[in-house]
Amino acid sequence: MRTTSPSRAAYNEALGMTVNQLLFEHRLTRKELGKHFGIDQSVMSRKLRGQVTWTAEELSIMATLFDLSLDDLAPVQSDDGWLPAVWRPGMKKSPAPA
């Protein structure tokens, strides 16, 4: 299995955080999202943790599924590394853990 560079892993992890927020907002499970890509839940879980890279095709499908542009999904680079995509008005956030 090919390992990813620390920068790419951080990008994939930030992207996974954005996707997790979208799953929460749209009340979808990892398994349901995986069906859209033809992958099982374990692979989807690894993608959401940043351990597996997303393909361009998956990003395009996801943007269409959530009615977003690719820019709305893309993580933002800061001095501290990659951060999840900026939330736009109307996007819901998951509740803070207790």
Secondary structure, DSSP 8 states (H G I E B T S, - for coil): -----HHHHHHHHHHHHHHHHHHHHHT--HHHHHHHHT--HHHHHHHHTTSS---HHHHHHHHHHTT--HHHHS-EEETTEEE-----TT--------
